[in-house]
Amino acid sequence: MNIRQYNILHLIIGWLLPFVMICCLSGCSEDEPIEQRGGDVLKVVTYSSRFAEVSGVSKVRSVTVPEDFVAFTTLNPSAEETHPSMTLFLAQNEQQSAYNYVYEGEGLWAGNSKVREEDYYLYGFYPSAAANTSDVDPVSSDYANGAVLHLTDVQPLSLYDLCVTVGVKGVESKSEDVTVTVGNYTYTGKEKGKNFVYLLFDHLYGAYQFRMKVDTEYDKLRKIKLKSMKITTSAAKKCNLDVTLQYTDKPIAEVATDMDLSIGQSQILYTNDAEGKQLGTDLEDIGKMVYLIPSIKNDLTLVCDYDVYDRKGTLVRRGAHAENKLNKLPIIRRGEKKIVNITINPSYLLQLSDDELDNPSMIIE
């Protein structure tokens, strides 16, 4: 198996737009930690920026957001099972508290953060499982200047689409018309029942989606059934990220990476050990999308296991194994998705099957 071509589509996007419901109470002293202060439970309804392939998606409610944002469930229909939680930090003065929000389905998230009629700063990331631990610090000792989000033990090659907050907009009703823009993290609490806030999220990784087909002429002789596909890197197994967020139209100011270079890692993109997936002559998406820190894109290997059948369905080669270095992949940046097209076209047959050992006829002239 070898790689014939790479055709690229790309997408530069923002990500997740949660619609956050917050309700206020009063009666706590100024010295109490944020998590001990009174208030109503915060609930989240999410929206996401769409991939380039998604079209014809209508927006829910009268909400104006940056271009290409759609309902969260459009891009993450199985989030309730696969990536069920996000982490939000509620910061005030020099204090901050972390809250876990669990996805309940239909775009709704549930958590337990509370606010009063005061100014707050909201920072966060999704999904929570992408990092082993997380923390946030103010820029120049003041959250009004932005924040540095610390994420530890993050996988540089991942099946998680790791995203961080890039915008906050509060309203008094979940049905209120609102325009949400990037570069703001401030929320001012209101009286009970009037605390709602929209959040915008953006990508920290780039992404590759692999598509495969079999060459038309080769397909006349052999059928390929893909059993598994994984992608590996020797660059790093874990890394720590320090993400600086600021009050500008480019809110992600810096993503500093501290790599653990002791050992690499791999991600399984597709598996069907029982029967395998028969590849056709038309390109089709194979397996999961993989997300990665752009700096490791030249250290990737695609590993495939497959069975080979002749044109009559006879198994002629079981457990074939192929490894292809992906060192010629195009440049990928944070927030971009590249589609990599792969054509299977061996230059020779490794062996003939019994069905192909027919005695040729002799024509005497």
Buried (B, 14 or more C-beta within 10 A) or exposed (E): BEBEEBEBBBBBBBBBBBBBBBBBBEEBEEEEEBBEBBBBEBBBBBBBBBBEEBEEBEEEEEBEBBEBBBBBBBBBEEBBEBBBBBBBBBBBBEEBBBBBBBBBEEBBBBBEBBBBBBEBBBBBBBBBBBBEEBEBBBBEEEBBEBBBBBBBBBBBBBBBBBBBBBBBBBBEEBEEEBEBBBBBBBBEBBEBEBBBBBBBBBBBBBBBBBBBBBBEEBBEBBBBBBBBBBBBBBBBBBBBBBBBBBBEEEBBBEBEBEBBEEEBBBBBBBBEEEEBBEBBBEBEEBBBBBBBBBBBBBBBBBBBBBBBBBEEEEEBBEEBEBEBEBEEBEEBEBBBBBBBBBBBBBEEBEEEBEEBEEEEEEEEE
